[in-house]
Amino acid sequence: MTDQTIALQFTSVSFSYPALQVLEDVSFHFHSGEFIALVGPNGSGKTTLLKLILGLEQPQAGTIRLLGQSPKKSSNLIGYVPQHASYDPTFPITVQEVVRMGLVGSVKRGQRKQELEQALWALEQVELAHLASRPYSELSGGQRRRVLVARALCAKPGMLILDEPAANMDKESERRLYATLAHLKGATTILIVTHDMRQVSDLTDRVFCIDAHKEGGVGRTVVQHALEDYEDGIKRVRHDVKLSGDQCQKEAFNG
């Protein structure tokens, strides 16, 4: 963690869909340069939380600030790596062209030299600069995921969000991905959504969980769990910490 500037702040945020209260009175904050893990069982509200941060949904109550601005006004400050990225293997595009897509809206038209320099810089961060001219279709699945990280980094965002980035990766690709994130730690705020804390326990500064319904309420909240409550990335049962039942214990913490 490089300083104590607040990168992201939720204050009394609530959100619901027409027939479902998802989040209720959620308050938390991340400091600039922190590496944060967000865990929780399927259907707990992790995707909704990401949509709120990205400005794709608006809270019914409360406020969200990303580096002091509303998410809608600060979308260019976020680099996002989705869990699933659609890809047409027949589309002719090179690795550096994929990465340059991350510059849309942040670099003026016609500044090709600057675009290429930033794309190469981003690829260097993920140790794939030597593949800049390679057709994207020729890369392995793990390499493609790292290229998507480079795309998210290309505009040098203040915050990097990764949604299950190691899903379906082989062990070597997973190792390389997390080595990349270790290299980036501290230079930017990183929020990673994961089911398996064993993957990121050595990198994480703080752990947040989409937790049980608040007493007397119907929506879920977000609570912080202490890193010392983990052994080899697996959550120990503590009688003084209220978890979201057995499902959260098994799915979120044991992977």
C-alpha positions as a Python dict, from the first residue, in 0.01 Angstrom:
ca = {
    (1, 'M'): (0, 0, 0),
    (2, 'T'): (157, 327, -114),
    (3, 'D'): (-49, 586, 73),
    (4, 'Q'): (-374, 639, 260),
    (5, 'T'): (-570, 815, -16),
    (6, 'I'): (-919, 663, -39),
    (7, 'A'): (-960, 504, -381),
    (8, 'L'): (-1314, 370, -341),
    (9, 'Q'): (-1581, 449, -84),
    (10, 'F'): (-1933, 310, -36),
    (11, 'T'): (-2148, 499, 215),
    (12, 'S'): (-2481, 345, 324),
    (13, 'V'): (-2541, 197, -21),
    (14, 'S'): (-2853, -9, -91),
    (15, 'F'): (-2955, -168, -419),
    (16, 'S'): (-3244, -387, -528),
    (17, 'Y'): (-3394, -535, -840),
    (18, 'P'): (-3774, -522, -876),
    (19, 'A'): (-3831, -845, -683),
    (20, 'L'): (-3506, -877, -491),
    (21, 'Q'): (-3320, -668, -232),
    (22, 'V'): (-2952, -741, -304),
    (23, 'L'): (-2742, -503, -93),
    (24, 'E'): (-2854, -314, 216),
    (25, 'D'): (-2678, -26, 394),
    (26, 'V'): (-2331, -119, 267),
    (27, 'S'): (-2037, 95, 381),
    (28, 'F'): (-1666, 27, 324),
    (29, 'H'): (-1360, 187, 165),
    (30, 'F'): (-1034, 89, -6),
    (31, 'H'): (-710, 284, 13),
    (32, 'S'): (-501, 361, -295),
    (33, 'G'): (-252, 84, -365),
    (34, 'E'): (-436, -184, -165),
    (35, 'F'): (-488, -537, -294),
    (36, 'I'): (-843, -636, -197),
    (37, 'A'): (-1007, -977, -231),
    (38, 'L'): (-1387, -995, -256),
    (39, 'V'): (-1540, -1334, -180),
    (40, 'G'): (-1889, -1475, -146),
    (41, 'P'): (-2104, -1763, -272),
    (42, 'N'): (-2269, -1766, -613),
    (43, 'G'): (-2570, -1535, -621),
    (44, 'S'): (-2456, -1335, -318),
    (45, 'G'): (-2431, -1003, -503),
    (46, 'K'): (-2068, -986, -617),
    (47, 'T'): (-2163, -908, -977),
    (48, 'T'): (-2408, -641, -865),
    (49, 'L'): (-2138, -482, -650),
    (50, 'L'): (-1903, -470, -950),
    (51, 'K'): (-2175, -313, -1166),
    (52, 'L'): (-2219, -41, -905),
    (53, 'I'): (-1845, 29, -897),
    (54, 'L'): (-1831, 37, -1278),
    (55, 'G'): (-2127, 274, -1298),
    (56, 'L'): (-2342, 21, -1484),
    (57, 'E'): (-2604, 30, -1207),
    (58, 'Q'): (-2705, 313, -974),
    (59, 'P'): (-2777, 266, -601),
    (60, 'Q'): (-3126, 337, -471),
    (61, 'A'): (-2973, 484, -157),
    (62, 'G'): (-2631, 597, -41),
    (63, 'T'): (-2327, 722, -230),
    (64, 'I'): (-2032, 569, -416),
    (65, 'R'): (-1711, 760, -481),
    (66, 'L'): (-1418, 647, -694),
    (67, 'L'): (-1120, 875, -630),
    (68, 'G'): (-1366, 1141, -517),
    (69, 'Q'): (-1597, 1115, -819),
    (70, 'S'): (-1914, 927, -902),
    (71, 'P'): (-1851, 602, -1095),
    (72, 'K'): (-2025, 738, -1408),
    (73, 'K'): (-1782, 1029, -1423),
    (74, 'S'): (-1476, 819, -1346),
    (75, 'S'): (-1520, 509, -1564),
    (76, 'N'): (-1191, 591, -1737),
    (77, 'L'): (-1016, 549, -1400),
    (78, 'I'): (-1103, 177, -1388),
    (79, 'G'): (-942, -109, -1575),
    (80, 'Y'): (-1177, -409, -1583),
    (81, 'V'): (-1098, -773, -1662),
    (82, 'P'): (-1427, -967, -1697),
    (83, 'Q'): (-1464, -1331, -1604),
    (84, 'H'): (-1589, -1415, -1953),
    (85, 'A'): (-1477, -1231, -2267),
    (86, 'S'): (-1645, -1307, -2598),
    (87, 'Y'): (-1398, -1386, -2872),
    (88, 'D'): (-1432, -1476, -3240),
    (89, 'P'): (-1124, -1683, -3334),
    (90, 'T'): (-1177, -1601, -3702),
    (91, 'F'): (-1145, -1225, -3646),
    (92, 'P'): (-797, -1110, -3760),
    (93, 'I'): (-652, -902, -3478),
    (94, 'T'): (-308, -885, -3320),
    (95, 'V'): (-221, -884, -2952),
    (96, 'Q'): (-123, -516, -2948),
    (97, 'E'): (-450, -424, -3123),
    (98, 'V'): (-646, -599, -2848),
    (99, 'V'): (-450, -408, -2585),
    (100, 'R'): (-504, -75, -2762),
    (101, 'M'): (-880, -123, -2721),
    (102, 'G'): (-821, -27, -2359),
    (103, 'L'): (-733, 325, -2474),
    (104, 'V'): (-1074, 404, -2625),
    (105, 'G'): (-1176, 744, -2492),
    (106, 'S'): (-845, 815, -2319),
    (107, 'V'): (-616, 896, -2615),
    (108, 'K'): (-703, 1145, -2888),
    (109, 'R'): (-758, 1012, -3238),
    (110, 'G'): (-451, 1016, -3458),
    (111, 'Q'): (-200, 967, -3176),
    (112, 'R'): (-94, 626, -3303),
    (113, 'K'): (261, 651, -3169),
    (114, 'Q'): (135, 718, -2816),
    (115, 'E'): (-113, 432, -2846),
    (116, 'L'): (158, 189, -2952),
    (117, 'E'): (391, 302, -2673),
    (118, 'Q'): (122, 257, -2408),
    (119, 'A'): (19, -82, -2548),
    (120, 'L'): (380, -201, -2542),
    (121, 'W'): (421, -73, -2186),
    (122, 'A'): (108, -263, -2077),
    (123, 'L'): (230, -582, -2243),
    (124, 'E'): (564, -545, -2066),
    (125, 'Q'): (375, -544, -1734),
    (126, 'V'): (237, -890, -1811),
    (127, 'E'): (560, -1014, -1973),
    (128, 'L'): (407, -1055, -2319),
    (129, 'A'): (567, -768, -2513),
    (130, 'H'): (743, -1022, -2734),
    (131, 'L'): (402, -1134, -2862),
    (132, 'A'): (276, -785, -2956),
    (133, 'S'): (254, -863, -3329),
    (134, 'R'): (127, -1219, -3286),
    (135, 'P'): (-232, -1295, -3394),
    (136, 'Y'): (-448, -1309, -3082),
    (137, 'S'): (-597, -1638, -3205),
    (138, 'E'): (-260, -1812, -3169),
    (139, 'L'): (-229, -1747, -2795),
    (140, 'S'): (-309, -1999, -2523),
    (141, 'G'): (-602, -1939, -2291),
    (142, 'G'): (-372, -1825, -2011),
    (143, 'Q'): (-188, -1583, -2241),
    (144, 'R'): (-519, -1435, -2357),
    (145, 'R'): (-618, -1367, -1997),
    (146, 'R'): (-291, -1184, -1940),
    (147, 'V'): (-348, -983, -2259),
    (148, 'L'): (-685, -878, -2115),
    (149, 'V'): (-503, -764, -1801),
    (150, 'A'): (-272, -561, -2027),
    (151, 'R'): (-575, -411, -2202),
    (152, 'A'): (-718, -308, -1866),
    (153, 'L'): (-383, -153, -1768),
    (154, 'C'): (-320, 27, -2096),
    (155, 'A'): (-480, 358, -1992),
    (156, 'K'): (-298, 341, -1656),
    (157, 'P'): (-616, 333, -1444),
    (158, 'G'): (-634, 423, -1078),
    (159, 'M'): (-807, 93, -1002),
    (160, 'L'): (-786, -255, -1156),
    (161, 'I'): (-1083, -492, -1114),
    (162, 'L'): (-1052, -861, -1200),
    (163, 'D'): (-1350, -1097, -1191),
    (164, 'E'): (-1235, -1457, -1133),
    (165, 'P'): (-928, -1402, -1354),
    (166, 'A'): (-785, -1752, -1306),
    (167, 'A'): (-1104, -1939, -1395),
    (168, 'N'): (-1028, -2249, -1606),
    (169, 'M'): (-654, -2173, -1616),
    (170, 'D'): (-385, -2437, -1598),
    (171, 'K'): (-146, -2417, -1302),
    (172, 'E'): (142, -2257, -1494),
    (173, 'S'): (-81, -1988, -1647),
    (174, 'E'): (-229, -1922, -1305),
    (175, 'R'): (118, -1887, -1155),
    (176, 'R'): (221, -1637, -1423),
    (177, 'L'): (-100, -1437, -1379),
    (178, 'Y'): (-51, -1397, -1005),
    (179, 'A'): (317, -1315, -1056),
    (180, 'T'): (195, -1030, -1277),
    (181, 'L'): (-45, -910, -1008),
    (182, 'A'): (232, -929, -747),
    (183, 'H'): (441, -704, -974),
    (184, 'L'): (152, -456, -1001),
    (185, 'K'): (70, -453, -631),
    (186, 'G'): (109, -111, -476),
    (187, 'A'): (126, 71, -810),
    (188, 'T'): (-251, 63, -849),
    (189, 'T'): (-549, -37, -637),
    (190, 'I'): (-649, -396, -718),
    (191, 'L'): (-985, -558, -647),
    (192, 'I'): (-1007, -927, -730),
    (193, 'V'): (-1324, -1136, -709),
    (194, 'T'): (-1241, -1496, -627),
    (195, 'H'): (-1388, -1818, -490),
    (196, 'D'): (-1053, -1947, -370),
    (197, 'M'): (-849, -1740, -125),
    (198, 'R'): (-560, -1984, -158),
    (199, 'Q'): (-481, -1819, -490),
    (200, 'V'): (-434, -1469, -351),
    (201, 'S'): (-377, -1500, 25),
    (202, 'D'): (-10, -1398, -6),
    (203, 'L'): (-99, -1085, -205),
    (204, 'T'): (-408, -966, -25),
    (205, 'D'): (-406, -668, 211),
    (206, 'R'): (-771, -709, 315),
    (207, 'V'): (-1055, -953, 253),
    (208, 'F'): (-1420, -855, 215),
    (209, 'C'): (-1713, -1094, 200),
    (210, 'I'): (-2067, -1046, 71),
    (211, 'D'): (-2213, -1156, 400),
    (212, 'A'): (-2540, -1263, 561),
    (213, 'H'): (-2852, -1054, 579),
    (214, 'K'): (-2826, -782, 838),
    (215, 'E'): (-3034, -843, 1149),
    (216, 'G'): (-3387, -727, 1077),
    (217, 'G'): (-3302, -660, 710),
    (218, 'V'): (-3348, -838, 380),
    (219, 'G'): (-3038, -741, 177),
    (220, 'R'): (-2679, -853, 215),
    (221, 'T'): (-2396, -639, 340),
    (222, 'V'): (-2017, -633, 292),
    (223, 'V'): (-1794, -716, 588),
    (224, 'Q'): (-1418, -728, 632),
    (225, 'H'): (-1250, -1046, 753),
    (226, 'A'): (-906, -1050, 909),
    (227, 'L'): (-620, -1206, 714),
    (228, 'E'): (-501, -1383, 1026),
    (229, 'D'): (-825, -1586, 1015),
    (230, 'Y'): (-683, -1778, 720),
    (231, 'E'): (-461, -2084, 719),
    (232, 'D'): (-315, -2155, 373),
    (233, 'G'): (-591, -1940, 228),
    (234, 'I'): (-875, -2134, 394),
    (235, 'K'): (-1113, -1962, 634),
    (236, 'R'): (-1113, -2099, 986),
    (237, 'V'): (-1439, -2108, 1179),
    (238, 'R'): (-1450, -1837, 1443),
    (239, 'H'): (-1727, -1814, 1697),
    (240, 'D'): (-1697, -1435, 1719),
    (241, 'V'): (-1739, -1377, 1343),
    (242, 'K'): (-2083, -1419, 1193),
    (243, 'L'): (-2052, -1584, 850),
    (244, 'S'): (-2312, -1631, 580),
    (245, 'G'): (-2387, -1986, 682),
    (246, 'D'): (-2230, -2307, 558),
    (247, 'Q'): (-2266, -2211, 192),
    (248, 'C'): (-2042, -1905, 226),
    (249, 'Q'): (-1799, -2101, 440),
    (250, 'K'): (-1761, -2378, 181),
    (251, 'E'): (-1792, -2191, -147),
    (252, 'A'): (-1621, -1861, -70),
    (253, 'F'): (-1339, -1972, 153),
    (254, 'N'): (-1264, -2331, 65),
    (255, 'G'): (-1299, -2279, -309),
}
